[in-house]
Amino acid sequence: MSAEAPTPHPEMPRRRSRVVKSNRTQILLFSVLTLALTAAVVWGGRTWLRNSETLVFAVGESTGPEARFAARLATVLKNNSSRLRLKIVPSGDNAKALSQFDRKEANLAILRTDARIPPRARSLAILDHDLFLLISPGGKKIKTIADLKKKKIAVIADSESSVALVRNILELSDTPDAAARVQMAPPGSTFDRLFTSGFGAVIKVAHASHIVKDKSYEQLARRGGFTLNAIDSAKSIARKNPAVSEETVATGMLSASPAVPEEDLDTIGLEWLLVAQSKLPTATVADLARIIYENKTELALPDGFASKIEPAATDKDAFIVAHPGAAEYINDESKSFIERYSELIYVGLAALSIIGSIFAAIYTKVTRVAPEKASQLATAILDIGERMEYAKSLDALDELQDELEAVLRGVVIGLRDGTISSDGLDTFKLGYEFVRDEIGLRREHLKRHPPPGDDKVVAVKTAQSA
């Protein structure tokens, strides 16, 4: 008679592994990306602010004073680490340079106030003055404009435009003999030679800076070769001709010994202006004006041109209105960074706020691991309850008890660090208490009805519990 093999106990199912979700990786990644984005924005902003801006400077002859001044200005900008750069474009003569400026092919130019003024030209600085010196033979004064009109006049100047201006001032432009009465002096002419040629007066138009440096006046004055006359109606002439300015020839300006003139004389003149396009940004022109006014010595040419740079006229009724950027610097109204870019900053902050909200929403919905509800962990507890019927020994039951306590410990820690929310905590509590009580009942049952072969184990357990 064969013995019947005992029926094996069904094996307890394996514990279901639960993936513990955490925000640490996502938070670290998000922090790194945020820092990288911040660094990129700061770098981009700094690059934008320091990004070089090239201005086209139209000049006349490549060897003329305008071109040489532009070259010095380009060097000064570079030496001062300015973000501004110059591209100098020679045009043959100043009229062509102004035409290029008028066509908006250049940002900067130099003009004399009797030139055809482009409507979009705004002044930055007065670089120099051209003075009209009324010269007559020694001992022969010209007291009035009426006396001057009676004489044959030679004009010593760089261009025919000065001759036309003299005719206009003397109101001789409509006179048939105007061309004979006011003539351009031949190149290299001297006062003595012109006087002996029949001219009763000479009008020399020259840079004030050149006049001061010219020693020939002093040599001629010692021989008594000329008389410097005042233009008595300089104020009325300047009023009738907006391009003309009222000027003063200071005592001893032409000659210190003997003093020529012996006292300040009234005359007329023209201004050489550095002009910019009216649409050029205020901040750009303000930066350029600052460099010019703070580096006058470096900008002066050896022959004296631009040796006494003066602020542009900021009056609203000025012949050529000052550019707002130049006026801002001249009037000491330069705006701070916040004032200058306040509107842009406000718009940027609003945009960043919107973008930040969008990224926060994306992070919350996509990258961030949402806290797990406590009620969802009831599944792990019920899993322990389902495996309890397979526990045929007190050791197996102790394992389930340890798992149950581990789940409870995980919930407490999760509630503390935010990985588990308190939603459904009552449900979890109910499930925990239910399974805990079931384990207790199961334990009592095993103590009363130990499975075959577990008597010693039960006795030990009972002794230990006692």
DRENDO-1510 file (C-alpha; in Angstrom, 1 decimal, always signed):
<recs>
REC; n; res; u; v; w
REC; 1; MET; +0.0; +0.0; +0.0 .
REC; 2; SER; +1.7; +3.2; -1.2 .
REC; 3; ALA; +1.7; +6.3; +0.9 .
REC; 4; GLU; -0.1; +9.3; -0.6 .
REC; 5; ALA; +2.2; +12.2; -1.2 .
REC; 6; PRO; +1.3; +15.3; +0.7 .
REC; 7; THR; -0.2; +18.1; -1.3 .
REC; 8; PRO; +2.2; +21.0; -1.5 .
REC; 9; HIS; +1.1; +24.4; -0.3 .
REC; 10; PRO; +0.5; +26.9; -3.1 .
REC; 11; GLU; +3.5; +29.3; -3.4 .
REC; 12; MET; +2.9; +32.8; -2.3 .
REC; 13; PRO; +2.9; +35.2; -5.2 .
REC; 14; ARG; +5.8; +37.6; -5.5 .
REC; 15; ARG; +5.5; +41.1; -4.2 .
REC; 16; ARG; +4.5; +43.6; -6.8 .
REC; 17; SER; +7.3; +46.1; -7.2 .
REC; 18; ARG; +6.2; +49.7; -6.9 .
REC; 19; VAL; +8.2; +52.3; -8.8 .
REC; 20; VAL; +8.8; +55.2; -6.4 .
REC; 21; LYS; +8.5; +58.4; -8.4 .
REC; 22; SER; +10.7; +61.4; -7.5 .
REC; 23; ASN; +11.1; +64.9; -8.8 .
REC; 24; ARG; +14.8; +65.2; -8.0 .
REC; 25; THR; +16.1; +64.3; -11.4 .
REC; 26; GLN; +13.5; +66.6; -13.1 .
REC; 27; ILE; +14.2; +69.4; -10.7 .
REC; 28; LEU; +18.0; +69.1; -11.2 .
REC; 29; LEU; +17.5; +69.1; -15.0 .
REC; 30; PHE; +15.1; +72.0; -14.9 .
REC; 31; SER; +17.6; +74.0; -12.7 .
REC; 32; VAL; +20.4; +73.3; -15.1 .
REC; 33; LEU; +18.3; +74.4; -18.1 .
REC; 34; THR; +17.2; +77.5; -16.3 .
REC; 35; LEU; +20.8; +78.5; -15.5 .
REC; 36; ALA; +21.8; +77.8; -19.1 .
REC; 37; LEU; +18.9; +79.9; -20.4 .
REC; 38; THR; +19.7; +82.7; -18.0 .
REC; 39; ALA; +23.4; +82.7; -19.1 .
REC; 40; ALA; +22.3; +82.8; -22.7 .
REC; 41; VAL; +20.0; +85.7; -22.2 .
REC; 42; VAL; +22.7; +87.7; -20.2 .
REC; 43; TRP; +25.3; +86.9; -22.9 .
REC; 44; GLY; +22.9; +87.9; -25.7 .
REC; 45; GLY; +21.9; +91.1; -23.9 .
REC; 46; ARG; +25.6; +92.0; -23.3 .
REC; 47; THR; +26.5; +91.2; -26.9 .
REC; 48; TRP; +23.5; +93.4; -28.1 .
REC; 49; LEU; +24.6; +96.3; -26.0 .
REC; 50; ARG; +28.2; +96.1; -26.9 .
REC; 51; ASN; +27.6; +95.1; -30.5 .
REC; 52; SER; +29.6; +97.5; -32.8 .
REC; 53; GLU; +27.7; +99.9; -35.0 .
REC; 54; THR; +29.3; +101.1; -38.2 .
REC; 55; LEU; +28.5; +104.7; -39.3 .
REC; 56; VAL; +29.2; +105.8; -42.9 .
REC; 57; PHE; +31.1; +109.1; -42.9 .
REC; 58; ALA; +30.9; +110.9; -46.3 .
REC; 59; VAL; +33.8; +113.3; -46.9 .
REC; 60; GLY; +35.2; +115.3; -49.9 .
REC; 61; GLU; +38.7; +114.9; -51.0 .
REC; 62; SER; +40.6; +112.1; -49.4 .
REC; 63; THR; +43.4; +114.5; -48.3 .
REC; 64; GLY; +41.0; +117.3; -47.3 .
REC; 65; PRO; +40.4; +118.5; -43.7 .
REC; 66; GLU; +37.1; +116.7; -43.6 .
REC; 67; ALA; +38.7; +113.3; -44.5 .
REC; 68; ARG; +41.6; +113.8; -42.1 .
REC; 69; PHE; +39.2; +114.8; -39.3 .
REC; 70; ALA; +37.1; +111.7; -40.0 .
REC; 71; ALA; +40.2; +109.5; -39.8 .
REC; 72; ARG; +41.2; +111.0; -36.4 .
REC; 73; LEU; +37.7; +110.4; -35.2 .
REC; 74; ALA; +37.8; +106.8; -36.3 .
REC; 75; THR; +41.1; +106.4; -34.4 .
REC; 76; VAL; +39.7; +108.0; -31.2 .
REC; 77; LEU; +36.6; +105.7; -31.3 .
REC; 78; LYS; +38.9; +102.7; -31.5 .
REC; 79; ASN; +41.2; +103.9; -28.8 .
REC; 80; ASN; +38.3; +104.5; -26.5 .
REC; 81; SER; +36.9; +101.0; -27.1 .
REC; 82; SER; +33.7; +102.5; -28.4 .
REC; 83; ARG; +31.1; +100.3; -29.9 .
REC; 84; LEU; +30.9; +102.8; -32.8 .
REC; 85; ARG; +33.0; +102.4; -35.9 .
REC; 86; LEU; +33.4; +104.6; -38.9 .
REC; 87; LYS; +33.5; +103.8; -42.6 .
REC; 88; ILE; +35.0; +106.8; -44.4 .
REC; 89; VAL; +33.9; +107.3; -48.0 .
REC; 90; PRO; +35.7; +110.0; -50.0 .
REC; 91; SER; +33.5; +111.6; -52.7 .
REC; 92; GLY; +35.8; +113.9; -54.6 .
REC; 93; ASP; +34.5; +117.2; -53.2 .
REC; 94; ASN; +32.2; +118.3; -50.4 .
REC; 95; ALA; +29.2; +118.9; -52.6 .
REC; 96; LYS; +29.2; +115.3; -53.7 .
REC; 97; ALA; +29.6; +114.1; -50.1 .
REC; 98; LEU; +26.5; +116.1; -49.1 .
REC; 99; SER; +24.6; +114.7; -52.0 .
REC; 100; GLN; +25.5; +111.2; -50.8 .
REC; 101; PHE; +24.4; +112.2; -47.3 .
REC; 102; ASP; +21.1; +113.6; -48.8 .
REC; 103; ARG; +20.5; +110.3; -50.5 .
REC; 104; LYS; +20.8; +108.6; -47.1 .
REC; 105; GLU; +23.9; +106.7; -48.2 .
REC; 106; ALA; +25.9; +108.2; -45.3 .
REC; 107; ASN; +25.2; +108.8; -41.6 .
REC; 108; LEU; +27.7; +111.6; -41.1 .
REC; 109; ALA; +29.1; +114.5; -43.0 .
REC; 110; ILE; +30.8; +117.9; -42.6 .
REC; 111; LEU; +29.3; +121.0; -44.1 .
REC; 112; ARG; +29.8; +124.7; -44.2 .
REC; 113; THR; +26.6; +126.6; -43.4 .
REC; 114; ASP; +26.5; +128.3; -46.9 .
REC; 115; ALA; +26.2; +124.9; -48.6 .
REC; 116; ARG; +22.9; +123.4; -49.7 .
REC; 117; ILE; +21.7; +121.9; -46.4 .
REC; 118; PRO; +20.1; +118.5; -46.6 .
REC; 119; PRO; +16.7; +118.6; -44.9 .
REC; 120; ARG; +17.6; +115.6; -42.6 .
REC; 121; ALA; +20.9; +117.1; -41.4 .
REC; 122; ARG; +21.1; +117.6; -37.6 .
REC; 123; SER; +24.2; +119.2; -36.1 .
REC; 124; LEU; +26.5; +117.4; -33.6 .
REC; 125; ALA; +29.3; +120.0; -33.1 .
REC; 126; ILE; +30.8; +123.1; -34.5 .
REC; 127; LEU; +34.2; +122.1; -35.8 .
REC; 128; ASP; +35.5; +125.5; -37.0 .
REC; 129; HIS; +34.6; +129.0; -38.2 .
REC; 130; ASP; +35.4; +130.7; -41.4 .
REC; 131; LEU; +36.0; +134.4; -40.8 .
REC; 132; PHE; +35.5; +137.1; -43.5 .
REC; 133; LEU; +38.5; +139.5; -43.2 .
REC; 134; LEU; +37.9; +142.8; -44.9 .
REC; 135; ILE; +41.4; +144.0; -46.0 .
REC; 136; SER; +42.3; +147.3; -47.6 .
REC; 137; PRO; +45.6; +149.0; -48.5 .
REC; 138; GLY; +47.6; +150.4; -45.6 .
REC; 139; GLY; +46.1; +153.6; -44.2 .
REC; 140; LYS; +42.9; +153.3; -46.3 .
REC; 141; LYS; +39.9; +152.3; -44.1 .
REC; 142; ILE; +36.6; +151.1; -45.4 .
REC; 143; LYS; +34.1; +152.4; -42.9 .
REC; 144; THR; +30.7; +151.1; -44.3 .
REC; 145; ILE; +29.2; +148.5; -46.6 .
REC; 146; ALA; +28.2; +151.4; -48.9 .
REC; 147; ASP; +31.9; +152.3; -49.3 .
REC; 148; LEU; +32.8; +148.7; -50.0 .
REC; 149; LYS; +30.2; +148.5; -52.8 .
REC; 150; LYS; +32.0; +151.2; -54.6 .
REC; 151; LYS; +35.2; +149.2; -54.8 .
REC; 152; LYS; +36.5; +146.4; -56.9 .
REC; 153; ILE; +36.7; +143.4; -54.6 .
REC; 154; ALA; +38.9; +140.3; -54.8 .
REC; 155; VAL; +37.9; +137.2; -52.8 .
REC; 156; ILE; +40.6; +134.8; -51.5 .
REC; 157; ALA; +38.8; +131.6; -50.7 .
REC; 158; ASP; +38.8; +127.9; -51.3 .
REC; 159; SER; +35.7; +127.9; -53.6 .
REC; 160; GLU; +33.5; +130.0; -55.8 .
REC; 161; SER; +30.7; +129.7; -53.3 .
REC; 162; SER; +32.4; +132.3; -51.1 .
REC; 163; VAL; +32.4; +134.7; -54.1 .
REC; 164; ALA; +28.7; +134.1; -54.6 .
REC; 165; LEU; +28.0; +134.7; -51.0 .
REC; 166; VAL; +29.9; +138.0; -51.0 .
REC; 167; ARG; +27.9; +139.2; -54.0 .
REC; 168; ASN; +24.7; +138.1; -52.3 .
REC; 169; ILE; +25.6; +140.0; -49.0 .
REC; 170; LEU; +26.5; +143.1; -51.0 .
REC; 171; GLU; +23.3; +142.7; -53.0 .
REC; 172; LEU; +25.2; +142.7; -56.2 .
REC; 173; SER; +23.9; +139.5; -57.7 .
REC; 174; ASP; +21.4; +141.2; -60.0 .
REC; 175; THR; +23.9; +143.9; -61.1 .
REC; 176; PRO; +25.2; +143.4; -64.7 .
REC; 177; ASP; +28.7; +144.2; -63.7 .
REC; 178; ALA; +28.6; +142.0; -60.5 .
REC; 179; ALA; +31.0; +139.5; -61.9 .
REC; 180; ALA; +33.6; +142.2; -62.7 .
REC; 181; ARG; +33.1; +144.0; -59.4 .
REC; 182; VAL; +33.6; +140.8; -57.2 .
REC; 183; GLN; +36.1; +138.3; -58.5 .
REC; 184; MET; +37.8; +135.2; -57.3 .
REC; 185; ALA; +41.5; +136.0; -56.6 .
REC; 186; PRO; +44.0; +133.9; -58.7 .
REC; 187; PRO; +45.7; +131.1; -56.7 .
REC; 188; GLY; +48.8; +132.3; -54.8 .
REC; 189; SER; +47.8; +136.0; -54.9 .
REC; 190; THR; +49.1; +138.3; -52.2 .
REC; 191; PHE; +47.5; +141.4; -50.8 .
REC; 192; ASP; +50.1; +143.7; -52.4 .
REC; 193; ARG; +49.8; +142.2; -55.8 .
REC; 194; LEU; +46.0; +142.4; -55.7 .
REC; 195; PHE; +46.1; +146.1; -54.6 .
REC; 196; THR; +48.5; +147.0; -57.4 .
REC; 197; SER; +46.2; +145.1; -59.8 .
REC; 198; GLY; +43.4; +147.6; -59.2 .
REC; 199; PHE; +41.4; +146.0; -56.4 .
REC; 200; GLY; +40.4; +148.4; -53.7 .
REC; 201; ALA; +39.5; +145.7; -51.2 .
REC; 202; VAL; +40.2; +142.1; -50.5 .
REC; 203; ILE; +37.9; +139.7; -48.6 .
REC; 204; LYS; +39.7; +136.7; -47.3 .
REC; 205; VAL; +37.7; +133.8; -46.1 .
REC; 206; ALA; +39.7; +131.5; -43.9 .
REC; 207; HIS; +39.4; +129.1; -41.0 .
REC; 208; ALA; +39.8; +130.9; -37.7 .
REC; 209; SER; +42.2; +128.2; -36.6 .
REC; 210; HIS; +44.4; +128.9; -39.7 .
REC; 211; ILE; +44.3; +132.7; -39.2 .
REC; 212; VAL; +45.8; +132.3; -35.7 .
REC; 213; LYS; +48.6; +130.1; -37.0 .
REC; 214; ASP; +49.4; +132.2; -40.1 .
REC; 215; LYS; +52.6; +134.3; -39.4 .
REC; 216; SER; +52.4; +136.2; -42.7 .
REC; 217; TYR; +49.9; +138.7; -41.3 .
REC; 218; GLU; +52.4; +139.8; -38.7 .
REC; 219; GLN; +55.2; +140.2; -41.3 .
REC; 220; LEU; +52.9; +142.2; -43.6 .
REC; 221; ALA; +51.7; +144.3; -40.6 .
REC; 222; ARG; +55.2; +145.3; -39.8 .
REC; 223; ARG; +55.6; +146.8; -43.2 .
REC; 224; GLY; +52.3; +148.6; -42.9 .
REC; 225; GLY; +51.0; +146.7; -46.0 .
REC; 226; PHE; +47.3; +146.3; -45.1 .
REC; 227; THR; +44.4; +147.6; -43.0 .
REC; 228; LEU; +41.9; +145.3; -41.3 .
REC; 229; ASN; +38.4; +146.8; -41.4 .
REC; 230; ALA; +35.3; +146.0; -39.3 .
REC; 231; ILE; +32.1; +145.0; -41.1 .
REC; 232; ASP; +29.9; +147.6; -39.4 .
REC; 233; SER; +26.6; +145.9; -40.3 .
REC; 234; ALA; +27.6; +142.4; -39.3 .
REC; 235; LYS; +24.5; +141.9; -37.1 .
REC; 236; SER; +22.0; +143.0; -39.8 .
REC; 237; ILE; +23.8; +140.8; -42.4 .
REC; 238; ALA; +23.6; +137.8; -40.2 .
REC; 239; ARG; +19.9; +138.5; -39.6 .
REC; 240; LYS; +19.2; +138.6; -43.3 .
REC; 241; ASN; +21.3; +135.6; -44.1 .
REC; 242; PRO; +20.7; +132.7; -41.7 .
REC; 243; ALA; +23.7; +130.8; -43.0 .
REC; 244; VAL; +26.0; +133.7; -41.9 .
REC; 245; SER; +27.0; +134.2; -38.3 .
REC; 246; GLU; +28.1; +137.3; -36.5 .
REC; 247; GLU; +31.7; +136.9; -35.5 .
REC; 248; THR; +34.5; +138.8; -33.7 .
REC; 249; VAL; +38.1; +139.2; -34.7 .
REC; 250; ALA; +39.8; +139.4; -31.3 .
REC; 251; THR; +42.5; +141.8; -30.5 .
REC; 252; GLY; +45.9; +140.7; -31.8 .
REC; 253; MET; +44.4; +137.7; -33.6 .
REC; 254; LEU; +46.3; +138.4; -36.9 .
REC; 255; SER; +49.4; +139.9; -35.3 .
REC; 256; ALA; +50.6; +140.3; -31.8 .
REC; 257; SER; +53.3; +142.9; -32.5 .
REC; 258; PRO; +52.1; +145.2; -33.9 .
REC; 259; ALA; +48.6; +144.3; -32.6 .
REC; 260; VAL; +46.2; +143.6; -35.5 .
REC; 261; PRO; +43.5; +144.4; -34.8 .
REC; 262; GLU; +44.2; +146.9; -32.1 .
REC; 263; GLU; +40.7; +146.1; -30.6 .
REC; 264; ASP; +38.0; +143.6; -31.2 .
REC; 265; LEU; +36.4; +144.0; -34.6 .
REC; 266; ASP; +32.9; +142.9; -35.8 .
REC; 267; THR; +32.8; +140.7; -38.8 .
REC; 268; ILE; +30.8; +137.9; -40.3 .
REC; 269; GLY; +31.6; +134.2; -40.8 .
REC; 270; LEU; +30.4; +130.7; -41.6 .
REC; 271; GLU; +30.4; +127.6; -39.4 .
REC; 272; TRP; +31.7; +124.2; -40.2 .
REC; 273; LEU; +29.4; +121.6; -38.7 .
REC; 274; LEU; +29.5; +117.9; -38.1 .
REC; 275; VAL; +26.0; +116.7; -39.0 .
REC; 276; ALA; +24.2; +113.4; -38.7 .
REC; 277; GLN; +21.0; +112.0; -40.1 .
REC; 278; SER; +18.0; +113.0; -38.2 .
REC; 279; LYS; +16.8; +109.3; -37.9 .
REC; 280; LEU; +20.1; +108.2; -36.3 .
REC; 281; PRO; +19.3; +106.8; -32.9 .
REC; 282; THR; +19.5; +109.2; -30.0 .
REC; 283; ALA; +21.7; +106.8; -28.0 .
REC; 284; THR; +24.1; +106.4; -30.9 .
REC; 285; VAL; +24.6; +110.2; -31.4 .
REC; 286; ALA; +24.8; +110.8; -27.6 .
REC; 287; ASP; +27.7; +108.3; -27.4 .
REC; 288; LEU; +29.4; +109.9; -30.4 .
REC; 289; ALA; +29.0; +113.4; -29.0 .
REC; 290; ARG; +30.5; +112.2; -25.7 .
REC; 291; ILE; +33.5; +110.8; -27.5 .
REC; 292; ILE; +34.0; +114.0; -29.5 .
REC; 293; TYR; +33.6; +116.5; -26.7 .
REC; 294; GLU; +35.8; +114.4; -24.3 .
REC; 295; ASN; +38.6; +114.0; -26.8 .
REC; 296; LYS; +39.0; +117.4; -28.5 .
REC; 297; THR; +42.7; +117.5; -28.3 .
REC; 298; GLU; +43.1; +114.2; -30.1 .
REC; 299; LEU; +40.7; +115.4; -32.9 .
REC; 300; ALA; +42.5; +118.7; -33.7 .
REC; 301; LEU; +44.4; +118.6; -37.0 .
REC; 302; PRO; +48.0; +119.9; -37.2 .
REC; 303; ASP; +46.9; +122.8; -39.3 .
REC; 304; GLY; +44.4; +123.9; -36.6 .
REC; 305; PHE; +41.2; +122.7; -38.1 .
REC; 306; ALA; +38.8; +121.4; -35.4 .
REC; 307; SER; +41.2; +122.7; -32.7 .
REC; 308; LYS; +38.4; +124.5; -30.9 .
REC; 309; ILE; +35.3; +122.2; -31.2 .
REC; 310; GLU; +32.2; +123.9; -29.8 .
REC; 311; PRO; +28.8; +122.6; -28.8 .
REC; 312; ALA; +26.2; +122.7; -31.5 .
REC; 313; ALA; +23.4; +125.3; -31.0 .
REC; 314; THR; +20.6; +123.6; -29.2 .
REC; 315; ASP; +18.1; +126.4; -29.7 .
REC; 316; LYS; +15.0; +125.5; -31.5 .
REC; 317; ASP; +15.4; +128.4; -33.9 .
REC; 318; ALA; +19.1; +127.5; -34.8 .
REC; 319; PHE; +19.9; +127.5; -38.5 .
REC; 320; ILE; +20.6; +123.7; -38.3 .
REC; 321; VAL; +18.9; +122.1; -35.3 .
REC; 322; ALA; +21.0; +120.0; -33.0 .
REC; 323; HIS; +20.4; +116.3; -33.1 .
REC; 324; PRO; +18.5; +115.1; -30.0 .
REC; 325; GLY; +21.3; +112.9; -29.0 .
REC; 326; ALA; +23.9; +115.7; -29.2 .
REC; 327; ALA; +21.5; +118.1; -27.4 .
REC; 328; GLU; +21.0; +115.5; -24.7 .
REC; 329; TYR; +24.7; +115.4; -24.0 .
REC; 330; ILE; +25.3; +119.1; -24.4 .
REC; 331; ASN; +22.5; +120.0; -22.0 .
REC; 332; ASP; +23.7; +117.3; -19.6 .
REC; 333; GLU; +20.4; +115.4; -19.9 .
REC; 334; SER; +22.0; +112.1; -20.8 .
REC; 335; LYS; +19.7; +109.3; -19.7 .
REC; 336; SER; +20.7; +106.4; -17.6 .
REC; 337; PHE; +20.5; +102.9; -18.9 .
REC; 338; ILE; +17.2; +102.3; -17.1 .
REC; 339; GLU; +15.7; +105.6; -18.4 .
REC; 340; ARG; +16.9; +105.0; -21.9 .
REC; 341; TYR; +15.6; +101.4; -22.2 .
REC; 342; SER; +12.7; +101.6; -19.7 .
REC; 343; GLU; +10.1; +100.8; -22.3 .
REC; 344; LEU; +12.1; +98.0; -23.7 .
REC; 345; ILE; +12.7; +96.7; -20.2 .
REC; 346; TYR; +9.0; +96.8; -19.3 .
REC; 347; VAL; +8.1; +94.9; -22.5 .
REC; 348; GLY; +10.9; +92.4; -21.9 .
REC; 349; LEU; +9.8; +91.8; -18.3 .
REC; 350; ALA; +6.2; +91.3; -19.5 .
REC; 351; ALA; +7.4; +88.9; -22.2 .
REC; 352; LEU; +9.6; +87.0; -19.7 .
REC; 353; SER; +6.7; +86.7; -17.3 .
REC; 354; ILE; +4.5; +85.2; -20.0 .
REC; 355; ILE; +7.3; +82.9; -21.2 .
REC; 356; GLY; +8.1; +81.9; -17.6 .
REC; 357; SER; +4.4; +81.0; -17.0 .
REC; 358; ILE; +4.4; +78.9; -20.2 .
REC; 359; PHE; +7.6; +77.1; -19.1 .
REC; 360; ALA; +6.2; +76.6; -15.6 .
REC; 361; ALA; +3.1; +75.0; -17.1 .
REC; 362; ILE; +5.1; +72.8; -19.4 .
REC; 363; TYR; +7.3; +71.7; -16.4 .
REC; 364; THR; +4.3; +71.0; -14.3 .
REC; 365; LYS; +2.4; +69.0; -17.0 .
REC; 366; VAL; +5.3; +67.3; -18.8 .
REC; 367; THR; +8.5; +67.1; -16.9 .
REC; 368; ARG; +7.5; +67.3; -13.3 .
REC; 369; VAL; +6.4; +64.1; -11.5 .
REC; 370; ALA; +3.1; +65.0; -9.8 .
REC; 371; PRO; +2.8; +63.9; -6.1 .
REC; 372; GLU; +1.2; +60.5; -5.8 .
REC; 373; LYS; -2.1; +60.4; -4.0 .
REC; 374; ALA; -2.2; +58.5; -0.8 .
REC; 375; SER; -5.3; +56.7; -1.9 .
REC; 376; GLN; -3.4; +55.2; -4.9 .
REC; 377; LEU; -1.1; +53.4; -2.4 .
REC; 378; ALA; -4.1; +51.4; -1.1 .
REC; 379; THR; -3.4; +49.1; -4.1 .
REC; 380; ALA; -0.1; +48.1; -2.4 .
REC; 381; ILE; -1.9; +47.4; +0.8 .
REC; 382; LEU; -4.6; +45.3; -0.9 .
REC; 383; ASP; -1.9; +43.4; -2.6 .
REC; 384; ILE; -0.5; +42.5; +0.8 .
REC; 385; GLY; -4.0; +41.5; +1.9 .
REC; 386; GLU; -4.4; +39.2; -1.2 .
REC; 387; ARG; -1.1; +37.4; -0.5 .
REC; 388; MET; -2.1; +36.9; +3.1 .
REC; 389; GLU; -4.1; +33.7; +2.4 .
REC; 390; TYR; -0.9; +32.1; +1.1 .
REC; 391; ALA; +0.9; +32.8; +4.3 .
REC; 392; LYS; +1.0; +29.3; +6.0 .
REC; 393; SER; +3.5; +30.2; +8.6 .
REC; 394; LEU; +4.2; +32.9; +11.1 .
REC; 395; ASP; +7.5; +33.7; +9.3 .
REC; 396; ALA; +5.6; +34.4; +6.0 .
REC; 397; LEU; +3.1; +36.4; +8.0 .
REC; 398; ASP; +5.9; +38.5; +9.6 .
REC; 399; GLU; +7.2; +39.3; +6.1 .
REC; 400; LEU; +3.8; +40.6; +5.1 .
REC; 401; GLN; +3.7; +42.6; +8.3 .
REC; 402; ASP; +7.1; +44.1; +7.5 .
REC; 403; GLU; +5.9; +45.0; +4.0 .
REC; 404; LEU; +2.8; +46.7; +5.4 .
REC; 405; GLU; +4.9; +48.7; +7.8 .
REC; 406; ALA; +7.3; +49.6; +4.9 .
REC; 407; VAL; +4.3; +51.0; +2.9 .
REC; 408; LEU; +3.2; +53.0; +5.9 .
REC; 409; ARG; +6.8; +54.3; +6.4 .
REC; 410; GLY; +7.0; +55.3; +2.8 .
REC; 411; VAL; +3.7; +57.2; +3.0 .
REC; 412; VAL; +4.9; +59.1; +6.0 .
REC; 413; ILE; +8.2; +60.1; +4.3 .
REC; 414; GLY; +6.4; +60.9; +1.1 .
REC; 415; LEU; +4.0; +63.2; +2.9 .
REC; 416; ARG; +7.0; +64.9; +4.5 .
REC; 417; ASP; +9.0; +65.5; +1.2 .
REC; 418; GLY; +6.0; +66.2; -1.1 .
REC; 419; THR; +6.2; +63.1; -3.3 .
REC; 420; ILE; +2.9; +61.9; -1.8 .
REC; 421; SER; -0.1; +64.1; -1.4 .
REC; 422; SER; -2.7; +63.9; +1.4 .
REC; 423; ASP; -5.5; +63.3; -1.1 .
REC; 424; GLY; -7.2; +60.0; -0.2 .
REC; 425; LEU; -5.3; +59.7; +3.1 .
REC; 426; ASP; -8.5; +58.4; +4.8 .
REC; 427; THR; -8.9; +55.7; +2.2 .
REC; 428; PHE; -5.3; +54.6; +2.7 .
REC; 429; LYS; -5.8; +54.6; +6.5 .
REC; 430; LEU; -8.9; +52.5; +6.1 .
REC; 431; GLY; -7.1; +50.0; +3.9 .
REC; 432; TYR; -4.0; +49.9; +6.2 .
REC; 433; GLU; -6.1; +49.2; +9.3 .
REC; 434; PHE; -8.1; +46.6; +7.5 .
REC; 435; VAL; -5.1; +44.6; +6.3 .
REC; 436; ARG; -3.3; +45.1; +9.7 .
REC; 437; ASP; -6.3; +43.6; +11.5 .
REC; 438; GLU; -6.5; +40.8; +9.0 .
REC; 439; ILE; -2.8; +40.0; +9.6 .
REC; 440; GLY; -3.5; +39.9; +13.3 .
REC; 441; LEU; -6.5; +37.5; +12.9 .
REC; 442; ARG; -4.4; +35.4; +10.6 .
REC; 443; ARG; -1.6; +35.2; +13.1 .
REC; 444; GLU; -4.1; +34.1; +15.9 .
REC; 445; HIS; -5.5; +31.5; +13.5 .
REC; 446; LEU; -2.0; +30.1; +12.8 .
REC; 447; LYS; -1.2; +29.9; +16.5 .
REC; 448; ARG; -4.4; +27.9; +17.2 .
REC; 449; HIS; -4.2; +25.8; +14.0 .
REC; 450; PRO; -0.5; +25.4; +13.1 .
REC; 451; PRO; +0.1; +23.6; +9.8 .
REC; 452; PRO; +1.8; +20.2; +10.0 .
REC; 453; GLY; +5.5; +20.4; +10.8 .
REC; 454; ASP; +5.2; +23.9; +12.3 .
REC; 455; ASP; +4.5; +22.9; +16.0 .
REC; 456; LYS; +7.9; +23.8; +17.2 .
REC; 457; VAL; +7.8; +27.1; +15.4 .
REC; 458; VAL; +4.4; +27.9; +16.8 .
REC; 459; ALA; +5.5; +26.9; +20.3 .
REC; 460; VAL; +8.6; +29.1; +20.1 .
REC; 461; LYS; +6.4; +32.0; +18.8 .
REC; 462; THR; +4.0; +31.4; +21.6 .
REC; 463; ALA; +6.7; +31.4; +24.1 .
REC; 464; GLN; +8.3; +34.5; +22.8 .
REC; 465; SER; +4.9; +36.3; +22.8 .
REC; 466; ALA; +4.3; +35.2; +26.3 .
</recs>
